[in-house]
Amino acid sequence: MTAKKIITVIGARPQFVKAAIVSRAFEVLDIQEIIIHTGQHYDPNMSKVFFDQLLMNKPDYNLNVGSTEPTKQLAMMLEKLSPILDKEKPDAVHVYGDTNSTVAACLAAVAKDIPLIHTEAGERIYRRYQVPEEVNRVIADSVASLNLTCTRRAENFLIREGISQSRVKFVGDPMYDLFCWGKSQLNSQANLNPEALGLKDFEYHLATIHRAQNTADKDVLLKILNALDKADMPVVLPIHPRVKNLLQKWNWKPQKSLKIIQSLGYFDFLNLLLKCKRCFTDSGGVTREAFFANKPCIVPMENSWWTDVVESGWMVTCDIDEGEILQNINSFSPRSKPPEGIFGDGNSSSAIANEIFKFLNTDLKDVSWHRLGNHNELPKSVVADCSIGNYKYITGELLKAGYNFIPFGEAEKQLESNKKFVLMRHDIDFNLKDALRIAEIEADMGIFATYFFMLRTEHYNLFSTEGTNIVKKILGLGHHFGLHFDMASYPENSIEKDLAIAVNKEALVLEDWFNEKVEIVSFHRPNQLILKGSSELSGARPHTYMDKFTDTIEYISDSRGLWSNGNPLQTKAFAQKKPLHILTHPIWWKESFISPYEVLQRFVEQKKIDIEKSVAENNTVYQRGLYSYLADK
């Protein structure tokens, strides 16, 4: 079998670090990897040193884009990536993280219909302003055929956003793999020790600052640096080239505790990290490395991508406030031991390579972009039968034709007198609010139907305040009361006698709660025993599948959101002015024509919102954002 080929696009320190370990795993699985270095990090201390120290394969291509305004940088990357993709014809493009190099490779790949694989997918702080990394990560996650996450939390974020589960795999963090390997290499690879900087082990802090939100505004950056300069202990800051240029421009120099040094290679930085007291950083990569090294970490951001570390007690976020920064850098201390397993078990690189290998050896046309399945598995567009306007028209025409809408108990008498009538039946499977809407429309038209409510269902609660009020409103409009009995709630081998007992028990509960007689029973998901029409199934109460309601009376149903035999006005029975037994499910009937599948999708989405609101109403912890108004009640 011919080896599969992938192109990995990298351009910044965090990506060099991850690629260093993952590329080795590709070799074991006979995956041919072409490495493209965009040149986004072009300073030797931010780029070449990592290739040299981490035993990385030299890049097959270097785009040398350098530093410039982001849109120009992206444009240059896209222009230079395009001919390489044409030449190499990879089976997939592989990217890491959230840099401009990441998003440029994403756009180039999808423009050429090449599958994209995103490692370190799914991390979120849900902030976009001055956080281009979040934007880049969201773009990559959205277009990637395979998203590989470093944490379970990131996996959950993607699923919540509707990304197909088949496109999301938790693999752990390759940076942890490299960290474990790097520690074993320090004696031979690290050239810089604290002593060389005039420092003692565990008597200094290590800091990095580079994010746009902390460096784009002069006041913000200087507030951070001034706070670090006042720390009780020395603070070592390997400086980012962009920050270095800004400080030279502003002629700013530290006066006390802050010690600015050149950017460091992986091993020298790791050596300083392992021997520091605390770490202060806005880097997602350094945040994790600090956690791996069991170092308390302070992050000058409102949010951090690595919420797991915050919740573990080993990282704290702080505002850009000199006093708050100073207090944390001087005294922040975790309250417990660091948890294990958040970022995998140290074998993430193998997991990544294995997932990519499996992906490359499957039919890529079968990638499921919808969370419920492949596009071929989703329902095709159909002409919808149900709308409120159409319901009013059908019932209106029945009234014009002289049909009476009667309860089931009057059917035999009406049949004997040869009158035309409708048994209008509504089985409430999902939503009580939809039932109330139909009930109100019918009452305004002088129509009275029978509403069948389920006692045992996961979808609504008849005994909640809202559920009880809705049922009472429906009955108060003059409609009739029925039990919708769910067969699936009872053993499949139940005999008629046992079912009759169960039906009676449920009916008595409803009658006691609503002080209203349950006149008749309908069955949810009826089996063959029910469809035979046995009168024994429901005890003393009749049920809607008995022969007298289905044989001599035309039975019409919208059970799947579509009329089973055309709408009632198209039936032979209507043309002959014969009796009709019409079953509708109120959930299908909306203001406009909507396909049954879409109706259920919207129901599920609304159900989630209802649950969120209920949780917020019952717990102040959830009274945030959309539900913050509840905190004032």
LUMMIDO-134343 format. One line per field, with one value per residue (C-alpha): residue in three letters; y, z, x. Coordinates in steps of 0.5 Angstrom, whole numbers, always signed. Layout:
<recs>
lumlum (ALA / ...) $
yy (Y / ...) $
zz (Z / ...) $
xx (X / ...) $
</recs>
This chain:
<recs>
lumlum (MET / THR / ALA / LYS / LYS / ILE / ILE / THR / VAL / ILE / GLY / ALA / ARG / PRO / GLN / PHE / VAL / LYS / ALA / ALA / ILE / VAL / SER / ARG / ALA / PHE / GLU / VAL / LEU / ASP / ILE / GLN / GLU / ILE / ILE / ILE / HIS / THR / GLY / GLN / HIS / TYR / ASP / PRO / ASN / MET / SER / LYS / VAL / PHE / PHE / ASP / GLN / LEU / LEU / MET / ASN / LYS / PRO / ASP / TYR / ASN / LEU / ASN / VAL / GLY / SER / THR / GLU / PRO / THR / LYS / GLN / LEU / ALA / MET / MET / LEU / GLU / LYS / LEU / SER / PRO / ILE / LEU / ASP / LYS / GLU / LYS / PRO / ASP / ALA / VAL / HIS / VAL / TYR / GLY / ASP / THR / ASN / SER / THR / VAL / ALA / ALA / CYS / LEU / ALA / ALA / VAL / ALA / LYS / ASP / ILE / PRO / LEU / ILE / HIS / THR / GLU / ALA / GLY / GLU / ARG / ILE / TYR / ARG / ARG / TYR / GLN / VAL / PRO / GLU / GLU / VAL / ASN / ARG / VAL / ILE / ALA / ASP / SER / VAL / ALA / SER / LEU / ASN / LEU / THR / CYS / THR / ARG / ARG / ALA / GLU / ASN / PHE / LEU / ILE / ARG / GLU / GLY / ILE / SER / GLN / SER / ARG / VAL / LYS / PHE / VAL / GLY / ASP / PRO / MET / TYR / ASP / LEU / PHE / CYS / TRP / GLY / LYS / SER / GLN / LEU / ASN / SER / GLN / ALA / ASN / LEU / ASN / PRO / GLU / ALA / LEU / GLY / LEU / LYS / ASP / PHE / GLU / TYR / HIS / LEU / ALA / THR / ILE / HIS / ARG / ALA / GLN / ASN / THR / ALA / ASP / LYS / ASP / VAL / LEU / LEU / LYS / ILE / LEU / ASN / ALA / LEU / ASP / LYS / ALA / ASP / MET / PRO / VAL / VAL / LEU / PRO / ILE / HIS / PRO / ARG / VAL / LYS / ASN / LEU / LEU / GLN / LYS / TRP / ASN / TRP / LYS / PRO / GLN / LYS / SER / LEU / LYS / ILE / ILE / GLN / SER / LEU / GLY / TYR / PHE / ASP / PHE / LEU / ASN / LEU / LEU / LEU / LYS / CYS / LYS / ARG / CYS / PHE / THR / ASP / SER / GLY / GLY / VAL / THR / ARG / GLU / ALA / PHE / PHE / ALA / ASN / LYS / PRO / CYS / ILE / VAL / PRO / MET / GLU / ASN / SER / TRP / TRP / THR / ASP / VAL / VAL / GLU / SER / GLY / TRP / MET / VAL / THR / CYS / ASP / ILE / ASP / GLU / GLY / GLU / ILE / LEU / GLN / ASN / ILE / ASN / SER / PHE / SER / PRO / ARG / SER / LYS / PRO / PRO / GLU / GLY / ILE / PHE / GLY / ASP / GLY / ASN / SER / SER / SER / ALA / ILE / ALA / ASN / GLU / ILE / PHE / LYS / PHE / LEU / ASN / THR / ASP / LEU / LYS / ASP / VAL / SER / TRP / HIS / ARG / LEU / GLY / ASN / HIS / ASN / GLU / LEU / PRO / LYS / SER / VAL / VAL / ALA / ASP / CYS / SER / ILE / GLY / ASN / TYR / LYS / TYR / ILE / THR / GLY / GLU / LEU / LEU / LYS / ALA / GLY / TYR / ASN / PHE / ILE / PRO / PHE / GLY / GLU / ALA / GLU / LYS / GLN / LEU / GLU / SER / ASN / LYS / LYS / PHE / VAL / LEU / MET / ARG / HIS / ASP / ILE / ASP / PHE / ASN / LEU / LYS / ASP / ALA / LEU / ARG / ILE / ALA / GLU / ILE / GLU / ALA / ASP / MET / GLY / ILE / PHE / ALA / THR / TYR / PHE / PHE / MET / LEU / ARG / THR / GLU / HIS / TYR / ASN / LEU / PHE / SER / THR / GLU / GLY / THR / ASN / ILE / VAL / LYS / LYS / ILE / LEU / GLY / LEU / GLY / HIS / HIS / PHE / GLY / LEU / HIS / PHE / ASP / MET / ALA / SER / TYR / PRO / GLU / ASN / SER / ILE / GLU / LYS / ASP / LEU / ALA / ILE / ALA / VAL / ASN / LYS / GLU / ALA / LEU / VAL / LEU / GLU / ASP / TRP / PHE / ASN / GLU / LYS / VAL / GLU / ILE / VAL / SER / PHE / HIS / ARG / PRO / ASN / GLN / LEU / ILE / LEU / LYS / GLY / SER / SER / GLU / LEU / SER / GLY / ALA / ARG / PRO / HIS / THR / TYR / MET / ASP / LYS / PHE / THR / ASP / THR / ILE / GLU / TYR / ILE / SER / ASP / SER / ARG / GLY / LEU / TRP / SER / ASN / GLY / ASN / PRO / LEU / GLN / THR / LYS / ALA / PHE / ALA / GLN / LYS / LYS / PRO / LEU / HIS / ILE / LEU / THR / HIS / PRO / ILE / TRP / TRP / LYS / GLU / SER / PHE / ILE / SER / PRO / TYR / GLU / VAL / LEU / GLN / ARG / PHE / VAL / GLU / GLN / LYS / LYS / ILE / ASP / ILE / GLU / LYS / SER / VAL / ALA / GLU / ASN / ASN / THR / VAL / TYR / GLN / ARG / GLY / LEU / TYR / SER / TYR / LEU / ALA / ASP / LYS) $
yy (+0 / +7 / +11 / +17 / +24 / +30 / +37 / +40 / +47 / +51 / +58 / +59 / +56 / +53 / +49 / +47 / +44 / +40 / +38 / +36 / +30 / +28 / +28 / +22 / +18 / +19 / +16 / +9 / +9 / +10 / +17 / +21 / +28 / +35 / +40 / +48 / +53 / +60 / +64 / +67 / +67 / +68 / +70 / +65 / +64 / +63 / +59 / +55 / +54 / +49 / +45 / +44 / +42 / +38 / +34 / +36 / +35 / +41 / +44 / +42 / +49 / +56 / +61 / +67 / +71 / +75 / +80 / +84 / +87 / +80 / +81 / +82 / +76 / +72 / +74 / +72 / +65 / +64 / +66 / +62 / +56 / +55 / +52 / +48 / +44 / +44 / +41 / +36 / +34 / +31 / +27 / +32 / +38 / +38 / +44 / +46 / +51 / +58 / +62 / +66 / +60 / +56 / +59 / +61 / +53 / +52 / +57 / +54 / +47 / +48 / +52 / +46 / +41 / +38 / +35 / +39 / +36 / +40 / +38 / +42 / +44 / +46 / +50 / +56 / +63 / +65 / +72 / +75 / +82 / +83 / +75 / +73 / +66 / +65 / +67 / +63 / +57 / +57 / +58 / +51 / +47 / +49 / +47 / +41 / +34 / +32 / +35 / +33 / +35 / +36 / +36 / +33 / +40 / +42 / +36 / +38 / +45 / +42 / +38 / +43 / +48 / +42 / +39 / +32 / +27 / +23 / +29 / +30 / +26 / +27 / +25 / +29 / +34 / +33 / +38 / +34 / +28 / +33 / +36 / +29 / +27 / +34 / +33 / +27 / +31 / +37 / +35 / +35 / +40 / +46 / +51 / +57 / +56 / +61 / +62 / +65 / +70 / +71 / +68 / +62 / +56 / +57 / +64 / +68 / +68 / +66 / +71 / +71 / +76 / +77 / +77 / +82 / +84 / +85 / +88 / +92 / +98 / +101 / +103 / +96 / +93 / +98 / +97 / +89 / +90 / +96 / +91 / +85 / +90 / +91 / +84 / +81 / +76 / +77 / +76 / +73 / +75 / +72 / +77 / +77 / +80 / +84 / +87 / +88 / +93 / +96 / +97 / +100 / +105 / +107 / +107 / +103 / +99 / +96 / +99 / +93 / +86 / +85 / +82 / +82 / +77 / +74 / +69 / +62 / +55 / +50 / +47 / +53 / +55 / +49 / +49 / +56 / +54 / +47 / +52 / +58 / +59 / +62 / +63 / +69 / +68 / +70 / +64 / +58 / +53 / +56 / +56 / +48 / +47 / +51 / +46 / +40 / +43 / +43 / +51 / +56 / +60 / +67 / +69 / +76 / +75 / +75 / +68 / +63 / +57 / +52 / +52 / +45 / +48 / +54 / +49 / +45 / +51 / +51 / +57 / +64 / +69 / +76 / +83 / +88 / +92 / +93 / +91 / +85 / +83 / +84 / +81 / +74 / +74 / +75 / +70 / +66 / +58 / +52 / +49 / +42 / +37 / +38 / +33 / +28 / +26 / +33 / +33 / +25 / +20 / +22 / +18 / +23 / +24 / +16 / +17 / +23 / +19 / +13 / +18 / +21 / +14 / +12 / +18 / +18 / +10 / +11 / +14 / +22 / +23 / +20 / +25 / +27 / +35 / +35 / +32 / +27 / +24 / +24 / +28 / +22 / +20 / +26 / +27 / +30 / +36 / +34 / +38 / +39 / +38 / +42 / +49 / +53 / +56 / +49 / +47 / +52 / +51 / +44 / +44 / +50 / +46 / +41 / +45 / +48 / +41 / +40 / +36 / +36 / +35 / +30 / +26 / +19 / +17 / +19 / +16 / +10 / +14 / +18 / +12 / +9 / +16 / +16 / +23 / +26 / +27 / +28 / +25 / +30 / +27 / +30 / +25 / +30 / +26 / +32 / +39 / +42 / +49 / +47 / +43 / +49 / +53 / +48 / +48 / +56 / +56 / +50 / +53 / +60 / +56 / +52 / +46 / +41 / +35 / +30 / +31 / +25 / +27 / +22 / +21 / +17 / +21 / +25 / +31 / +34 / +34 / +34 / +36 / +42 / +49 / +50 / +43 / +43 / +50 / +48 / +42 / +46 / +51 / +46 / +43 / +49 / +51 / +45 / +40 / +33 / +29 / +23 / +18 / +17 / +11 / +9 / +2 / +3 / +4 / -3 / -10 / -12 / -19 / -16 / -19 / -16 / -16 / -13 / -7 / -6 / -5 / -1 / +4 / +4 / +6 / +12 / +14 / +15 / +19 / +24 / +24 / +25 / +31 / +34 / +33 / +31 / +24 / +21 / +19 / +15 / +12 / +12 / +8 / +11 / +7 / +1 / -6 / -11 / -13 / -6 / -5 / -12 / -7 / -12 / -8 / -12 / -7 / -1 / -4 / -1 / +5 / +5 / +6 / +9 / +3 / -1 / -3 / +1 / +7 / +5 / +0 / +4 / +11 / +13 / +14 / +19 / +20 / +25 / +21 / +23 / +30 / +28 / +25 / +18 / +18 / +25 / +31 / +29 / +34 / +29 / +23 / +19 / +19 / +26 / +26 / +22 / +26 / +20 / +20 / +21 / +20 / +25 / +24 / +30 / +31 / +39 / +39 / +39 / +45 / +51 / +58 / +56 / +50 / +46 / +39 / +34 / +33 / +41 / +41 / +36 / +39 / +46 / +42 / +39 / +46 / +49 / +44 / +45 / +53 / +51 / +47 / +52 / +57 / +52 / +51 / +58 / +60 / +54 / +56 / +62 / +59 / +59 / +66 / +69 / +72 / +70 / +69 / +74 / +78 / +72 / +75 / +81 / +78) $
zz (+0 / -2 / +4 / +5 / +5 / +9 / +9 / +16 / +17 / +23 / +24 / +31 / +38 / +40 / +34 / +33 / +40 / +38 / +31 / +34 / +38 / +33 / +27 / +30 / +31 / +24 / +22 / +26 / +22 / +15 / +14 / +9 / +12 / +9 / +13 / +11 / +16 / +14 / +18 / +22 / +28 / +24 / +30 / +30 / +38 / +36 / +30 / +28 / +35 / +36 / +30 / +32 / +39 / +39 / +33 / +28 / +21 / +17 / +14 / +7 / +5 / +8 / +6 / +10 / +11 / +17 / +21 / +18 / +19 / +20 / +13 / +9 / +13 / +11 / +4 / +3 / +7 / +2 / -4 / -3 / +0 / -6 / -11 / -6 / -5 / -12 / -13 / -7 / -8 / +0 / +2 / +8 / +11 / +18 / +23 / +30 / +35 / +33 / +30 / +23 / +20 / +22 / +19 / +13 / +12 / +13 / +8 / +3 / +4 / +4 / -2 / -6 / -3 / +1 / +8 / +14 / +21 / +27 / +33 / +39 / +37 / +41 / +47 / +48 / +52 / +48 / +47 / +40 / +41 / +41 / +41 / +34 / +37 / +39 / +32 / +28 / +33 / +31 / +24 / +24 / +28 / +23 / +17 / +20 / +18 / +24 / +30 / +35 / +42 / +48 / +54 / +55 / +56 / +49 / +46 / +50 / +47 / +40 / +41 / +44 / +38 / +34 / +31 / +29 / +34 / +29 / +27 / +34 / +38 / +45 / +44 / +50 / +49 / +45 / +49 / +55 / +51 / +49 / +57 / +59 / +54 / +55 / +62 / +61 / +56 / +60 / +63 / +56 / +53 / +57 / +57 / +61 / +69 / +74 / +77 / +70 / +71 / +78 / +81 / +86 / +84 / +87 / +88 / +82 / +78 / +70 / +66 / +58 / +55 / +48 / +46 / +43 / +48 / +53 / +48 / +43 / +48 / +51 / +58 / +59 / +57 / +62 / +67 / +67 / +66 / +72 / +77 / +75 / +76 / +83 / +85 / +92 / +88 / +81 / +75 / +69 / +62 / +56 / +51 / +45 / +39 / +38 / +45 / +45 / +39 / +43 / +49 / +45 / +41 / +48 / +51 / +57 / +62 / +68 / +75 / +80 / +80 / +72 / +69 / +61 / +57 / +50 / +47 / +49 / +46 / +49 / +54 / +57 / +58 / +61 / +65 / +68 / +69 / +73 / +78 / +78 / +84 / +80 / +73 / +70 / +63 / +57 / +53 / +53 / +51 / +57 / +62 / +60 / +61 / +68 / +70 / +68 / +72 / +78 / +78 / +80 / +74 / +74 / +67 / +66 / +62 / +64 / +61 / +60 / +55 / +60 / +65 / +67 / +70 / +74 / +77 / +79 / +83 / +80 / +76 / +77 / +72 / +74 / +71 / +68 / +75 / +78 / +85 / +83 / +79 / +84 / +90 / +86 / +83 / +91 / +94 / +90 / +92 / +90 / +95 / +93 / +89 / +81 / +78 / +73 / +66 / +64 / +58 / +57 / +59 / +56 / +50 / +46 / +40 / +38 / +39 / +34 / +29 / +30 / +29 / +23 / +20 / +21 / +18 / +12 / +11 / +11 / +5 / +6 / +3 / +9 / +14 / +18 / +18 / +21 / +28 / +27 / +21 / +14 / +9 / +6 / +12 / +13 / +11 / +4 / +3 / +3 / +2 / +9 / +10 / +17 / +18 / +23 / +17 / +13 / +20 / +20 / +13 / +14 / +20 / +17 / +11 / +15 / +19 / +12 / +10 / +16 / +20 / +28 / +32 / +38 / +43 / +42 / +47 / +42 / +36 / +36 / +37 / +32 / +27 / +29 / +26 / +20 / +22 / +19 / +25 / +26 / +32 / +33 / +37 / +39 / +42 / +46 / +45 / +46 / +47 / +52 / +49 / +42 / +44 / +48 / +41 / +37 / +43 / +43 / +35 / +36 / +41 / +37 / +32 / +36 / +35 / +41 / +41 / +45 / +48 / +50 / +55 / +57 / +64 / +63 / +58 / +58 / +54 / +59 / +66 / +67 / +75 / +74 / +75 / +68 / +66 / +70 / +68 / +61 / +62 / +66 / +60 / +55 / +59 / +61 / +54 / +53 / +50 / +53 / +57 / +54 / +57 / +52 / +54 / +53 / +51 / +52 / +59 / +60 / +59 / +51 / +54 / +58 / +57 / +56 / +63 / +66 / +61 / +63 / +70 / +68 / +64 / +70 / +75 / +70 / +69 / +76 / +77 / +72 / +74 / +82 / +80 / +75 / +78 / +71 / +68 / +63 / +58 / +53 / +52 / +46 / +45 / +44 / +39 / +39 / +38 / +34 / +40 / +40 / +33 / +33 / +37 / +43 / +48 / +54 / +53 / +57 / +62 / +63 / +58 / +51 / +47 / +40 / +36 / +38 / +31 / +32 / +32 / +26 / +21 / +20 / +21 / +16 / +20 / +18 / +22 / +21 / +25 / +22 / +20 / +14 / +12 / +11 / +6 / +4 / +8 / +11 / +5 / +0 / +2 / -1 / +6 / +6 / -1 / +1 / +7 / +12 / +19 / +20 / +26 / +25 / +29 / +29 / +34 / +35 / +35 / +27 / +26 / +26 / +23 / +17 / +13 / +16 / +15 / +20 / +21 / +22 / +27 / +32 / +31 / +33 / +39 / +41 / +41 / +45 / +50 / +51 / +52 / +57 / +61 / +62 / +64 / +69 / +72 / +72 / +76 / +81 / +82 / +82 / +79 / +73 / +73 / +68 / +61 / +58 / +65 / +69 / +69 / +74 / +79 / +80 / +81) $
xx (+0 / +3 / +4 / +0 / +2 / +1 / +3 / +4 / +4 / +8 / +10 / +11 / +14 / +9 / +8 / +15 / +15 / +9 / +11 / +18 / +15 / +9 / +13 / +17 / +10 / +9 / +15 / +13 / +7 / +10 / +6 / +10 / +10 / +12 / +14 / +12 / +15 / +11 / +17 / +12 / +17 / +23 / +28 / +33 / +31 / +24 / +25 / +32 / +34 / +28 / +29 / +36 / +35 / +29 / +32 / +26 / +27 / +29 / +23 / +22 / +19 / +20 / +16 / +20 / +14 / +17 / +13 / +8 / +1 / -4 / -8 / -1 / +2 / -4 / -4 / +3 / +2 / -4 / +0 / +6 / +2 / -2 / +3 / +6 / +0 / -1 / +6 / +5 / -2 / -2 / -8 / -9 / -6 / -5 / -4 / -3 / -6 / -9 / -3 / -4 / +0 / -6 / -11 / -7 / -6 / -14 / -16 / -11 / -13 / -21 / -20 / -17 / -22 / -16 / -18 / -16 / -13 / -13 / -9 / -10 / -17 / -23 / -20 / -25 / -25 / -31 / -28 / -26 / -24 / -16 / -16 / -14 / -12 / -19 / -22 / -16 / -18 / -26 / -24 / -20 / -25 / -30 / -27 / -23 / -25 / -21 / -21 / -16 / -16 / -11 / -17 / -24 / -26 / -24 / -28 / -34 / -34 / -34 / -40 / -44 / -42 / -45 / -39 / -40 / -38 / -34 / -30 / -27 / -22 / -19 / -12 / -8 / -3 / +4 / +7 / +7 / +10 / +16 / +16 / +17 / +22 / +26 / +27 / +31 / +35 / +37 / +43 / +46 / +42 / +41 / +46 / +43 / +42 / +40 / +47 / +49 / +44 / +46 / +40 / +39 / +34 / +27 / +28 / +26 / +20 / +19 / +15 / +13 / +9 / +6 / -1 / -4 / -9 / -3 / +2 / -2 / -4 / +2 / -1 / -3 / +4 / +7 / +3 / +4 / +12 / +12 / +8 / +13 / +19 / +16 / +16 / +19 / +23 / +27 / +23 / +26 / +23 / +25 / +23 / +19 / +22 / +15 / +16 / +23 / +22 / +16 / +21 / +26 / +22 / +19 / +26 / +23 / +28 / +26 / +29 / +29 / +26 / +25 / +31 / +30 / +34 / +34 / +29 / +31 / +31 / +27 / +32 / +34 / +27 / +25 / +31 / +29 / +22 / +23 / +28 / +23 / +18 / +12 / +11 / +7 / +5 / +0 / +2 / -3 / +4 / +8 / +1 / +1 / +9 / +8 / +3 / +7 / +13 / +8 / +9 / +4 / +2 / -1 / -4 / -6 / -12 / -20 / -20 / -15 / -16 / -14 / -20 / -18 / -11 / -15 / -20 / -15 / -12 / -5 / -7 / -10 / -13 / -12 / -14 / -9 / -8 / -2 / -4 / -7 / -1 / +4 / +0 / -1 / +6 / +9 / +4 / +0 / +0 / -4 / -8 / -8 / -3 / -4 / -9 / -6 / -9 / -12 / -7 / -7 / -2 / +5 / +3 / -1 / +4 / +2 / -5 / -5 / -1 / -6 / -12 / -9 / -7 / -14 / -17 / -13 / -15 / -22 / -27 / -26 / -32 / -36 / -34 / -40 / -41 / -47 / -47 / -53 / -49 / -47 / -51 / -53 / -56 / -60 / -67 / -68 / -73 / -80 / -86 / -89 / -96 / -97 / -98 / -103 / -106 / -107 / -110 / -115 / -117 / -118 / -122 / -126 / -128 / -130 / -135 / -137 / -139 / -143 / -139 / -140 / -133 / -135 / -132 / -131 / -136 / -142 / -139 / -143 / -150 / -148 / -146 / -153 / -157 / -152 / -149 / -143 / -138 / -130 / -127 / -121 / -116 / -109 / -104 / -99 / -92 / -87 / -90 / -95 / -95 / -96 / -102 / -105 / -104 / -108 / -113 / -114 / -115 / -120 / -124 / -125 / -128 / -133 / -129 / -128 / -123 / -120 / -113 / -109 / -103 / -98 / -96 / -90 / -85 / -78 / -81 / -86 / -88 / -96 / -95 / -90 / -93 / -93 / -95 / -101 / -103 / -103 / -107 / -112 / -113 / -114 / -119 / -122 / -123 / -128 / -124 / -124 / -119 / -115 / -109 / -104 / -101 / -93 / -93 / -85 / -86 / -88 / -85 / -86 / -89 / -94 / -101 / -107 / -110 / -103 / -104 / -111 / -109 / -103 / -108 / -113 / -107 / -105 / -112 / -113 / -107 / -109 / -116 / -114 / -109 / -114 / -121 / -123 / -125 / -121 / -126 / -121 / -114 / -109 / -103 / -96 / -92 / -97 / -95 / -99 / -103 / -106 / -107 / -111 / -116 / -117 / -122 / -119 / -113 / -115 / -120 / -127 / -124 / -125 / -118 / -118 / -115 / -122 / -125 / -131 / -126 / -122 / -127 / -133 / -130 / -124 / -118 / -113 / -106 / -100 / -96 / -89 / -91 / -94 / -101 / -101 / -107 / -107 / -110 / -117 / -120 / -117 / -120 / -126 / -129 / -130 / -132 / -138 / -139 / -137 / -135 / -127 / -122 / -117 / -110 / -106 / -100 / -99 / -92 / -92 / -97 / -93 / -94 / -90 / -89 / -83 / -81 / -82 / -74 / -73 / -79 / -76 / -69 / -72 / -76 / -69 / -66 / -71 / -71 / -64 / -66 / -72 / -67 / -62 / -67 / -70 / -63 / -61 / -68 / -66 / -58 / -55 / -48 / -52 / -55 / -50 / -50 / -57 / -60 / -56 / -63 / -65 / -60 / -64 / -71) $
</recs>
